[in-house]
Each structure stands twice: as C-alpha cells, then as structure tokens.
Amino acid sequence: MSTPEVLVHHEAGLLAKAVAARLVTRLVDVQAPAGRASLVLTGGGIGTAVLAELAAAPARDAVDWRRLDIWWGDERFLPAGHPERNETGARRAGTARPPTRCRAAARYAASLSRATRPEDHGPVPSFDVLLLGIGPDGHVASLFPGLPALYDERPVVAVRGAPKPPPTRLTLTLPAIQCAREVWVLAAGADKAGAIRLALSDVGPVQVPAAGARGRQRTLFLLDRAAASRLPPQLGRAG
C-alpha cells in the first residue's frame, strides 16, 4: 500500500473546488490511454460539496461520462429518494449520472465481480479513484471502529447496528478499498482533526478504520486547515 500524502487547502469551499478540479484532471488522464475510468463516490457534507463543484466545473466536459464507471463506497439502507441516502445527495448536487448500484450486499458484490478484469488481480475492479469521507470517530464508508465489518474479507458487507443513524448500511470493506489505484480521503472541519491525526499515525484500522484506507499506487488526504490543525507541520503542504 502507498504512503499517504497530505494536501491542505484554506477552507472547505476551496477544498471542494480543488478536489473537483483534481478529479477532472485525473479522470481525463486515465481515459486518454485506457478509454474508460472508474470512480467510487462518497456521501457526507464534503463529498456532496465536491459533486456540486464537479457539476459546475467548466472543465467537466473534458471527461467522457459515458465511459466512466461510477460506484458507491457505501450506502444507507433507506428507501429511494430518502434525504439521508448518499444517492439522493448526489442527485441534488447535479451529478451527471448518479450511481444506483447499491441494492443489497450480495447483488452489489456480484456487480463488482462482473466488472472485474483479470488484470485487476482482485475481487473488485482496480478503481482509478476512490473517494472517502471520514467521521470524527475515524470511520470511512460505513466501516465503524470495532464493528465486525472491519474483520470481513468479502468485498461488500451489510452493516447492522451502526453507531451513526441509520443503523443499517451497505459498505465496501477495507480489502476492497485497498484494491483502488488511488484513495482520496476528504475532510473539512475541526471536528475531524483528531481522527485525521490518528489515521496518519501508527494506530490500527480496527480502532481507526481510516488508518486502513490506502490505495495501491497513491493515497491522498485532502484537508482544509481546520481538519489539518492537529497534524505536525511537516505532514501537510499547501494544495
């Protein structure tokens, strides 16, 4: 797994714009030689803000959206259109092609398996970019500290009894997340600062799931100043 890099932006709005711009560049770079690209989205405040900035970005048309495979890192098990679903937030943000593939753990795992090629060398595609938010407790996707999903080797599992409502969710597991070529962890706000510090320390992923969120080729922690406020100065650089 790759060693994390930390990029810090002045505030949350600039962070969302910068991530959207970086994402357009990355997807175009992947599509140019390969023809296709794959992207895993995240929900939450900063994830939805990035999608809104992506929809408004002048350069967004440089991406061939017809040749982009879009997945979710997790989804809340709620009725379609419910305001707490990640998909609902994506539609409100104006995502060009909102993903609708999270239906149940087994079906989602089967969809991932069908999209996997021999050269991926794993149970899921080698996602080109996998976006993750992080909670104040250090959770990513719907992988919460100490819960059984952190020990599961399957690519997708159902989560029951999540400490953050709603209690029932679907999520990629850490082995699936670690199949991604690039993992980008996004965080804004001082309430995330402690979790970010721990995720970049030697603590294990059972205590802080974000500590296991690493890409095969690159791992980026894209933060605003508040989220980076508890990091040693040498860890962060301006984005």
NUMITOR-435614 format. One record per residue: residue number from 1; chain; z, x, y of N, C-alpha, C in turn. Coordinates in nm, 2 decimals, decimal comma. Each point is the difference from the previous one (the first is absolute). Layout:
<sites>
    i  ch    n.zz    n.xx    n.yy   ca.zz   ca.xx   ca.yy    c.zz    c.xx    c.yy
  NUM   A       Z       X       Y       Z       X       Y       Z       X       Y
...
</sites>
This chain:
<sites>
    i  ch    n.zz    n.xx    n.yy   ca.zz   ca.xx   ca.yy    c.zz    c.xx    c.yy
    1   A    0,00    0,08   -0,12    0,00   -0,08    0,12    0,00    0,09    0,12
    2   A   -0,05   -0,06    0,11   -0,02    0,08    0,13    0,13    0,00    0,08
    3   A    0,01    0,11    0,08    0,12    0,01    0,09   -0,02   -0,09    0,12
    4   A    0,10   -0,08    0,04   -0,02   -0,08    0,12   -0,03    0,07    0,13
    5   A   -0,08   -0,06    0,08   -0,02    0,05    0,14    0,05   -0,11    0,09
    6   A    0,06    0,03    0,11    0,06   -0,09    0,09   -0,08    0,00    0,14
    7   A   -0,05   -0,11    0,04   -0,06   -0,01    0,13    0,07   -0,11    0,08
    8   A    0,03    0,03    0,12    0,09   -0,08    0,09   -0,08   -0,05    0,12
    9   A    0,00   -0,13    0,02   -0,06   -0,06    0,12    0,11   -0,05    0,09
   10   A   -0,04   -0,02    0,13    0,10   -0,03    0,10    0,08   -0,13   -0,02
   11   A   -0,08   -0,11   -0,03    0,07   -0,13   -0,03   -0,09   -0,08   -0,10
   12   A    0,06   -0,11   -0,04   -0,06   -0,08   -0,11   -0,15   -0,04    0,03
   13   A   -0,02   -0,05    0,12   -0,14   -0,04    0,04   -0,10    0,11   -0,02
   14   A    0,03    0,12    0,05   -0,09    0,11   -0,01   -0,01    0,05   -0,15
   15   A    0,11   -0,02   -0,07   -0,01    0,04   -0,15   -0,10   -0,09   -0,07
   16   A    0,01   -0,14    0,03   -0,09   -0,09   -0,07   -0,15    0,03    0,04
   17   A   -0,02    0,03    0,12   -0,14    0,04    0,04   -0,05    0,13   -0,06
   18   A    0,09    0,10   -0,01   -0,04    0,12   -0,06   -0,02   -0,01   -0,15
   19   A    0,08   -0,08   -0,07   -0,02   -0,02   -0,14   -0,13   -0,07   -0,03
   20   A   -0,03   -0,10    0,08   -0,13   -0,07   -0,01   -0,12    0,09    0,02
   21   A    0,01    0,08    0,10   -0,11    0,10    0,03   -0,01    0,10   -0,11
   22   A    0,11    0,05   -0,05    0,00    0,10   -0,11   -0,06   -0,07   -0,13
   23   A    0,03   -0,12   -0,02   -0,04   -0,08   -0,12   -0,16   -0,01    0,01
   24   A   -0,05   -0,04    0,11   -0,15   -0,01    0,01   -0,06    0,13   -0,03
   25   A    0,05    0,11    0,06   -0,06    0,13   -0,03    0,01    0,04   -0,15
   26   A    0,11   -0,03   -0,06    0,02    0,04   -0,14   -0,10   -0,09   -0,09
   27   A   -0,01   -0,13    0,03   -0,09   -0,08   -0,09   -0,14    0,04    0,02
   28   A   -0,04    0,03    0,12   -0,14    0,04    0,02   -0,03    0,13   -0,07
   29   A    0,10    0,09    0,01   -0,02    0,13   -0,07   -0,01   -0,01   -0,15
   30   A    0,07   -0,10   -0,06   -0,01   -0,02   -0,14   -0,13   -0,07   -0,04
   31   A   -0,04   -0,10    0,08   -0,12   -0,08   -0,03   -0,12    0,09    0,01
   32   A    0,00    0,09    0,09   -0,13    0,08    0,03   -0,05    0,06   -0,13
   33   A    0,08    0,08   -0,08   -0,06    0,05   -0,12    0,01   -0,09   -0,12
   34   A    0,11   -0,08   -0,01    0,02   -0,08   -0,12   -0,05   -0,14    0,00
   35   A   -0,03   -0,05    0,12   -0,06   -0,14    0,01    0,11   -0,10    0,01
   36   A    0,11    0,02   -0,07    0,11   -0,10    0,00    0,13    0,07    0,04
   37   A    0,10   -0,08    0,04    0,13    0,05    0,02    0,10   -0,11   -0,04
   38   A    0,13    0,04   -0,02    0,10   -0,09   -0,04    0,12    0,01    0,09
   39   A    0,06   -0,11    0,03    0,12    0,00    0,10    0,10   -0,09   -0,05
   40   A    0,13    0,04    0,00    0,11   -0,08   -0,03    0,08   -0,04    0,12
   41   A    0,01   -0,12    0,03    0,07   -0,05    0,13    0,15   -0,02   -0,02
   42   A    0,07    0,00    0,11    0,14   -0,03    0,00    0,03   -0,11    0,10
   43   A    0,10   -0,08   -0,02    0,04   -0,10    0,10    0,11    0,05    0,09
   44   A    0,08   -0,09    0,05    0,10    0,04    0,09   -0,05    0,01    0,14
   45   A    0,09    0,03    0,10   -0,04    0,01    0,14   -0,10    0,10    0,03
   46   A    0,02    0,12   -0,04   -0,09    0,11    0,04   -0,13   -0,01   -0,08
   47   A    0,01   -0,05   -0,13   -0,12   -0,02   -0,08   -0,09   -0,10    0,06
   48   A    0,05   -0,11    0,05   -0,08   -0,11    0,06   -0,05    0,05    0,13
   49   A    0,08    0,07    0,08   -0,05    0,06    0,13   -0,12    0,09   -0,02
   50   A    0,00    0,08   -0,11   -0,11    0,09   -0,03   -0,13   -0,09   -0,03
   51   A    0,02   -0,10   -0,08   -0,11   -0,09   -0,03   -0,06   -0,06    0,13
   52   A    0,08   -0,04    0,09   -0,04   -0,06    0,12   -0,08    0,10    0,09
   53   A    0,05    0,12    0,00   -0,07    0,11    0,07   -0,13    0,03   -0,07
   54   A    0,00    0,00   -0,13   -0,12    0,03   -0,07   -0,11   -0,11    0,03
   55   A    0,04   -0,12    0,00   -0,10   -0,11    0,03   -0,05    0,01    0,14
   56   A    0,08    0,06    0,09   -0,05    0,01    0,14   -0,07    0,13    0,04
   57   A    0,01    0,10   -0,10   -0,05    0,13    0,03   -0,15    0,00    0,02
   58   A   -0,06    0,06    0,11   -0,14    0,01    0,02   -0,08    0,06   -0,11
   59   A    0,07    0,10   -0,07   -0,07    0,08   -0,10    0,01   -0,07   -0,14
   60   A    0,06   -0,11   -0,01    0,02   -0,06   -0,13   -0,13   -0,03   -0,08
   61   A   -0,11   -0,03    0,08   -0,13   -0,03   -0,06   -0,06    0,12   -0,07
   62   A    0,06    0,12    0,02   -0,05    0,12   -0,07    0,04   -0,01   -0,15
   63   A    0,09   -0,08   -0,03    0,04   -0,02   -0,14   -0,09   -0,10   -0,06
   64   A   -0,05    0,02   -0,12   -0,08   -0,10   -0,08    0,10   -0,08   -0,07
   65   A    0,05   -0,11    0,06    0,10   -0,09   -0,06   -0,04   -0,06   -0,13
   66   A   -0,13   -0,01   -0,03   -0,05   -0,05   -0,12    0,03    0,09   -0,12
   67   A    0,01    0,13    0,04    0,02    0,10   -0,11    0,14    0,06    0,01
   68   A    0,10   -0,08    0,04    0,14    0,03    0,00    0,08   -0,08   -0,09
   69   A    0,06    0,06   -0,10    0,09   -0,07   -0,09    0,14   -0,01    0,07
   70   A    0,05   -0,12    0,02    0,13   -0,02    0,06    0,10   -0,05   -0,10
   71   A    0,12    0,06    0,00    0,11   -0,04   -0,09    0,13   -0,02    0,09
   72   A    0,10   -0,06   -0,07    0,13    0,00    0,06    0,10    0,09   -0,07
   73   A    0,09    0,06    0,07    0,10    0,08   -0,07    0,11   -0,09   -0,05
   74   A    0,02   -0,12    0,06    0,09   -0,10   -0,05   -0,03   -0,13    0,06
   75   A    0,06   -0,11   -0,05   -0,01   -0,13    0,06    0,12   -0,08   -0,04
   76   A    0,04   -0,09    0,10    0,11   -0,09   -0,02   -0,05   -0,12   -0,08
   77   A    0,07   -0,04   -0,10   -0,04   -0,10   -0,09    0,03   -0,14    0,06
   78   A   -0,09   -0,04    0,09    0,02   -0,12    0,08   -0,14   -0,07    0,01
   79   A    0,00   -0,13    0,03   -0,12   -0,08    0,00   -0,10    0,06    0,10
   80   A   -0,13   -0,01   -0,03   -0,11    0,04    0,09    0,02   -0,06    0,14
   81   A   -0,01    0,08    0,11    0,02   -0,04    0,13    0,14    0,01    0,05
   82   A    0,09    0,03   -0,08    0,14    0,01    0,04    0,02    0,11    0,10
   83   A    0,07   -0,02    0,11    0,01    0,10    0,11    0,06    0,14   -0,05
   84   A    0,07    0,00   -0,11    0,06    0,12   -0,05   -0,08    0,08   -0,09
   85   A   -0,12   -0,05   -0,04   -0,09    0,07   -0,09   -0,07    0,11    0,08
   86   A   -0,02    0,12   -0,06   -0,08    0,10    0,07   -0,14   -0,04    0,03
   87   A   -0,06   -0,08   -0,09   -0,14   -0,04    0,02   -0,01   -0,09    0,12
   88   A    0,10   -0,08    0,03    0,00   -0,09    0,11    0,00    0,08    0,13
   89   A    0,08    0,11    0,00    0,00    0,09    0,12   -0,13    0,07    0,02
   90   A   -0,06    0,03   -0,11   -0,13    0,07    0,01   -0,11   -0,09    0,06
   91   A    0,00   -0,13   -0,04   -0,09   -0,09    0,06    0,02   -0,03    0,15
   92   A    0,13   -0,01    0,04    0,03   -0,02    0,14   -0,04    0,12    0,08
   93   A    0,01    0,12   -0,06   -0,04    0,13    0,07   -0,15    0,01    0,01
   94   A   -0,08   -0,08   -0,07   -0,14    0,00    0,01   -0,07    0,10   -0,09
   95   A    0,07    0,04   -0,11   -0,07    0,09   -0,10   -0,13   -0,06   -0,04
   96   A   -0,10    0,08   -0,01   -0,14   -0,05   -0,03   -0,01   -0,07   -0,13
   97   A    0,07    0,06   -0,10   -0,01   -0,05   -0,14    0,14    0,00   -0,06
   98   A    0,08   -0,10    0,03    0,14    0,01   -0,06    0,00    0,00   -0,15
   99   A    0,08    0,09   -0,06    0,01    0,01   -0,14    0,07   -0,12   -0,06
  100   A   -0,04   -0,05   -0,12    0,07   -0,11   -0,06    0,02    0,03   -0,15
  101   A    0,02    0,12   -0,04    0,00    0,04   -0,14    0,14   -0,01   -0,06
  102   A    0,11   -0,01    0,08    0,13   -0,01   -0,06    0,03   -0,15   -0,04
  103   A   -0,01   -0,02   -0,13    0,02   -0,14   -0,05    0,13    0,01   -0,10
  104   A    0,00    0,08   -0,09    0,11    0,03   -0,09   -0,01    0,14   -0,05
  105   A    0,11    0,06   -0,04    0,00    0,14   -0,03   -0,10    0,03   -0,11
  106   A   -0,01   -0,07   -0,11   -0,10    0,03   -0,10   -0,14   -0,01    0,05
  107   A   -0,03   -0,11    0,07   -0,14   -0,02    0,05   -0,03    0,11    0,10
  108   A    0,09    0,04    0,09   -0,03    0,10    0,09   -0,02    0,14   -0,07
  109   A    0,09    0,03   -0,09   -0,02    0,12   -0,08   -0,14    0,00   -0,07
  110   A   -0,04   -0,11   -0,05   -0,13   -0,01   -0,07   -0,11    0,03    0,10
  111   A    0,01   -0,06    0,12   -0,10    0,03    0,11   -0,01    0,14    0,03
  112   A    0,11    0,07    0,01    0,01    0,14    0,03   -0,07    0,08   -0,11
  113   A    0,03   -0,04   -0,12   -0,05    0,07   -0,12   -0,16   -0,01    0,00
  114   A   -0,05   -0,12    0,03   -0,14   -0,02    0,00   -0,07    0,09    0,11
  115   A    0,07    0,03    0,11   -0,06    0,07    0,11    0,02    0,16   -0,02
  116   A    0,07    0,03   -0,11    0,03    0,14   -0,02   -0,12    0,07   -0,08
  117   A   -0,03    0,12    0,05   -0,11    0,08   -0,06    0,06    0,11   -0,08
  118   A   -0,08    0,06   -0,10    0,05    0,11   -0,07    0,05    0,12    0,08
  119   A   -0,07    0,02    0,11    0,03    0,11    0,09    0,13   -0,02    0,08
  120   A    0,06   -0,12   -0,01    0,13   -0,02    0,07    0,11    0,06   -0,08
  121   A   -0,01    0,01   -0,13    0,10    0,07   -0,08    0,13   -0,07    0,01
  122   A    0,00   -0,13    0,00    0,13   -0,08    0,01   -0,02   -0,14   -0,03
  123   A    0,11   -0,08    0,01   -0,01   -0,14   -0,03   -0,05   -0,09    0,11
  124   A   -0,02    0,06    0,12   -0,04   -0,07    0,12   -0,11    0,09    0,07
  125   A   -0,07   -0,06    0,09   -0,10    0,08    0,08    0,08    0,11    0,08
  126   A   -0,07    0,11    0,02    0,05    0,10    0,09   -0,03   -0,04    0,15
  127   A    0,09   -0,09    0,05   -0,02   -0,06    0,13   -0,02    0,11    0,10
  128   A   -0,10   -0,02    0,09   -0,03    0,10    0,10    0,11    0,00    0,10
  129   A    0,05   -0,11    0,05    0,12   -0,01    0,09    0,09   -0,11   -0,05
  130   A    0,13    0,03   -0,01    0,10   -0,10   -0,04    0,10    0,00    0,11
  131   A    0,01   -0,12    0,07    0,09   -0,01    0,12    0,13   -0,06   -0,05
  132   A    0,11    0,05    0,05    0,14   -0,05   -0,03    0,08   -0,01    0,12
  133   A    0,07   -0,11    0,01    0,11   -0,01    0,10    0,13    0,05   -0,07
  134   A    0,10    0,01    0,07    0,13    0,05   -0,05    0,11   -0,09    0,06
  135   A    0,10   -0,04   -0,08    0,11   -0,07    0,05    0,12    0,08    0,04
  136   A    0,09   -0,05    0,07    0,12    0,08    0,04    0,08    0,05   -0,12
  137   A   -0,02   -0,07   -0,12    0,07    0,05   -0,12   -0,09    0,10   -0,08
  138   A   -0,12    0,03    0,05   -0,08    0,10   -0,06   -0,10   -0,06   -0,10
  139   A   -0,01   -0,14   -0,01   -0,09   -0,06   -0,09   -0,15    0,01    0,05
  140   A   -0,09    0,01   -0,09   -0,14    0,00    0,03   -0,06   -0,11   -0,10
  141   A   -0,11   -0,06    0,05   -0,06   -0,11   -0,07    0,12   -0,10   -0,03
  142   A    0,01   -0,04   -0,13    0,12   -0,08   -0,03    0,09    0,08   -0,11
  143   A    0,01    0,13    0,03    0,08    0,08   -0,09    0,13    0,03    0,08
  144   A    0,11   -0,06   -0,04    0,12    0,01    0,07    0,10    0,09   -0,08
  145   A    0,09    0,07    0,08    0,09    0,09   -0,07    0,07   -0,05   -0,12
  146   A    0,00    0,07   -0,11    0,08   -0,04   -0,11   -0,05   -0,11   -0,09
  147   A   -0,11   -0,06    0,04   -0,05   -0,11   -0,09   -0,09    0,05   -0,11
  148   A   -0,01   -0,08   -0,11   -0,07    0,04   -0,12   -0,14    0,04    0,02
  149   A   -0,07   -0,05    0,10   -0,14    0,03    0,02   -0,02    0,15    0,03
  150   A    0,10    0,07    0,04   -0,01    0,14    0,03   -0,01    0,08   -0,13
  151   A    0,04   -0,05   -0,11   -0,01    0,07   -0,12   -0,12   -0,04   -0,09
  152   A   -0,08   -0,10    0,05   -0,11   -0,06   -0,07   -0,12    0,09    0,01
  153   A   -0,07    0,02   -0,12   -0,12    0,09    0,00   -0,12   -0,09    0,01
  154   A    0,01   -0,13   -0,01   -0,12   -0,08    0,02   -0,05    0,00    0,14
  155   A   -0,13   -0,02    0,03   -0,05    0,01    0,14    0,05   -0,11    0,09
  156   A    0,02   -0,12   -0,06    0,04   -0,11    0,09    0,11   -0,07   -0,08
  157   A    0,11   -0,04    0,08    0,10   -0,08   -0,06    0,05   -0,11    0,09
  158   A    0,06   -0,10   -0,06    0,07   -0,11    0,08    0,14    0,05    0,03
  159   A    0,04   -0,03    0,12    0,13    0,03    0,05    0,08   -0,13    0,02
  160   A    0,11    0,00   -0,06    0,09   -0,12    0,01    0,13    0,05    0,06
  161   A    0,06   -0,08    0,09    0,13    0,04    0,05   -0,01    0,10    0,11
  162   A   -0,11    0,01    0,07   -0,01    0,10    0,11    0,10   -0,03    0,11
  163   A    0,07    0,10    0,05    0,10   -0,02    0,10   -0,05   -0,05    0,13
  164   A   -0,13    0,01    0,02   -0,06   -0,06    0,13   -0,08   -0,12   -0,04
  165   A    0,02   -0,11    0,07   -0,07   -0,12   -0,04   -0,15    0,01    0,03
  166   A   -0,09   -0,06   -0,08    0,04   -0,08   -0,12    0,03    0,09   -0,12
  167   A    0,08   -0,06   -0,09    0,05    0,09   -0,11   -0,10    0,03   -0,11
  168   A   -0,11   -0,08   -0,01   -0,10    0,02   -0,10   -0,13    0,06    0,06
  169   A   -0,05    0,11   -0,05   -0,11    0,07    0,05   -0,09    0,07   -0,11
  170   A   -0,11    0,04    0,04   -0,08    0,09   -0,09   -0,02    0,13    0,08
  171   A    0,00    0,11   -0,08   -0,02    0,13    0,07   -0,06    0,10   -0,09
  172   A   -0,07    0,09    0,06   -0,04    0,13   -0,07    0,12    0,08   -0,02
  173   A    0,00    0,07   -0,11    0,11    0,09   -0,03   -0,03    0,14    0,05
  174   A    0,10    0,09    0,00   -0,02    0,13    0,04   -0,11    0,08   -0,07
  175   A   -0,01   -0,02   -0,13   -0,11    0,07   -0,07   -0,14   -0,04    0,05
  176   A   -0,01   -0,13    0,04   -0,13   -0,05    0,05   -0,02    0,06    0,15
  177   A    0,11   -0,01    0,08   -0,01    0,06    0,13   -0,04    0,14    0,00
  178   A    0,05    0,08   -0,09   -0,02    0,14   -0,01   -0,14    0,04   -0,05
  179   A   -0,08   -0,11   -0,04   -0,14    0,03   -0,04   -0,09    0,00    0,12
  180   A    0,05   -0,04    0,12   -0,09    0,00    0,12   -0,03    0,14    0,04
  181   A   -0,12    0,02    0,05   -0,03    0,13    0,06    0,08    0,03    0,12
  182   A    0,02   -0,10    0,09    0,08    0,01    0,12    0,10   -0,11    0,01
  183   A    0,12    0,03    0,03    0,11   -0,10    0,02    0,04    0,01    0,15
  184   A    0,00   -0,10    0,08    0,04    0,00    0,13    0,12   -0,09    0,02
  185   A    0,12    0,05    0,03    0,12   -0,07    0,02    0,01   -0,03    0,15
  186   A    0,01   -0,12    0,04    0,00   -0,04    0,14    0,14   -0,05    0,04
  187   A    0,05    0,04    0,11    0,13   -0,04    0,05    0,02    0,00    0,15
  188   A    0,05   -0,11    0,05    0,03   -0,01    0,14    0,14   -0,06    0,02
  189   A    0,07    0,05    0,09    0,14   -0,05    0,04    0,11    0,09   -0,05
  190   A    0,11    0,00    0,08    0,11    0,08   -0,03    0,07   -0,04   -0,13
  191   A   -0,01   -0,13   -0,04    0,06   -0,04   -0,13   -0,05    0,06   -0,12
  192   A   -0,12    0,06    0,01   -0,06    0,07   -0,11    0,03    0,15    0,00
  193   A    0,07    0,05    0,10    0,01    0,15    0,01    0,08    0,06   -0,11
  194   A    0,11   -0,07   -0,05    0,08    0,05   -0,11   -0,08    0,01   -0,13
  195   A   -0,07   -0,11   -0,02   -0,08    0,00   -0,12   -0,11    0,10   -0,01
  196   A   -0,06    0,03    0,12   -0,11    0,10    0,01    0,07    0,14   -0,03
  197   A    0,11    0,02    0,06    0,07    0,13   -0,02    0,03    0,02   -0,15
  198   A    0,05   -0,10   -0,07    0,03    0,01   -0,14   -0,13    0,02   -0,09
  199   A   -0,11   -0,08    0,04   -0,12    0,01   -0,07   -0,07    0,13    0,00
  200   A    0,03    0,08    0,10   -0,05    0,14    0,02    0,10    0,10   -0,05
  201   A    0,11   -0,04   -0,06    0,10    0,10   -0,04   -0,02    0,01   -0,16
  202   A    0,11    0,06   -0,06   -0,01    0,02   -0,14    0,06   -0,12   -0,08
  203   A    0,02   -0,11    0,06    0,06   -0,12   -0,07   -0,11   -0,05   -0,10
  204   A    0,04   -0,06   -0,10   -0,09   -0,06   -0,10   -0,05   -0,14    0,03
  205   A   -0,11   -0,04   -0,06   -0,06   -0,13    0,03    0,08   -0,12   -0,05
  206   A    0,09    0,02   -0,10    0,08   -0,11   -0,04    0,10   -0,04    0,11
  207   A    0,05    0,10    0,08    0,08   -0,03    0,11   -0,08   -0,04    0,13
  208   A   -0,11    0,07    0,02   -0,09   -0,03    0,11   -0,14    0,00   -0,05
  209   A   -0,06   -0,12   -0,03   -0,13   -0,01   -0,06   -0,11    0,08    0,08
  210   A    0,01    0,00    0,13   -0,10    0,07    0,08    0,00    0,15   -0,03
  211   A    0,10    0,05   -0,06    0,00    0,14   -0,04   -0,10    0,03   -0,11
  212   A   -0,04   -0,11   -0,07   -0,10    0,02   -0,10   -0,14   -0,04    0,04
  213   A   -0,02   -0,04    0,12   -0,13   -0,05    0,05   -0,08    0,13    0,05
  214   A   -0,08    0,05   -0,10   -0,08    0,12    0,03   -0,14   -0,02   -0,05
  215   A   -0,10    0,05    0,07   -0,13    0,00   -0,04   -0,04    0,12   -0,08
  216   A   -0,11   -0,01   -0,08   -0,05    0,12   -0,07   -0,04    0,11    0,09
  217   A   -0,08   -0,03    0,10   -0,06    0,10    0,09    0,08    0,01    0,13
  218   A    0,05   -0,11    0,05    0,06    0,00    0,14    0,10   -0,11    0,01
  219   A    0,11    0,03    0,07    0,11   -0,10    0,03    0,03    0,02    0,15
  220   A   -0,02   -0,11    0,07    0,03    0,00    0,15    0,11   -0,10    0,03
  221   A    0,10    0,05    0,07    0,10   -0,09    0,06   -0,04   -0,02    0,15
  222   A   -0,05   -0,12    0,03   -0,05   -0,03    0,14    0,11   -0,08    0,07
  223   A    0,06    0,06    0,10    0,12   -0,06    0,06   -0,01   -0,01    0,15
  224   A    0,08   -0,09    0,05    0,02    0,00    0,15    0,13    0,09    0,02
  225   A    0,02    0,03    0,13    0,11    0,09    0,03    0,14   -0,05   -0,05
  226   A    0,02   -0,13    0,01    0,13   -0,06   -0,04    0,02    0,02   -0,15
  227   A   -0,10   -0,02   -0,08    0,01    0,01   -0,14    0,02    0,15   -0,04
  228   A   -0,05    0,09    0,08    0,01    0,15   -0,03    0,12    0,06    0,07
  229   A    0,09   -0,08    0,06    0,10    0,05    0,08    0,11    0,08   -0,07
  230   A    0,01   -0,02   -0,13    0,10    0,07   -0,08   -0,05    0,11   -0,09
  231   A   -0,13    0,04    0,03   -0,06    0,11   -0,07    0,02    0,13    0,07
  232   A    0,02    0,11   -0,07    0,00    0,13    0,06   -0,13    0,02    0,08
  233   A    0,01    0,07    0,11   -0,12    0,02    0,09   -0,12    0,06   -0,07
  234   A    0,03    0,09   -0,10   -0,11    0,07   -0,06   -0,08   -0,09   -0,10
  235   A    0,05   -0,12   -0,03   -0,07   -0,08   -0,10   -0,11   -0,08    0,07
  236   A    0,01   -0,04    0,12   -0,09   -0,08    0,06   -0,09    0,07    0,10
  237   A   -0,13   -0,05    0,02   -0,09    0,05    0,10   -0,07   -0,12    0,06
  238   A   -0,04    0,01    0,12   -0,07   -0,11    0,07   -0,12   -0,04   -0,07
  239   A   -0,03   -0,13   -0,01   -0,11   -0,05   -0,07   -0,13    0,00    0,09
</sites>
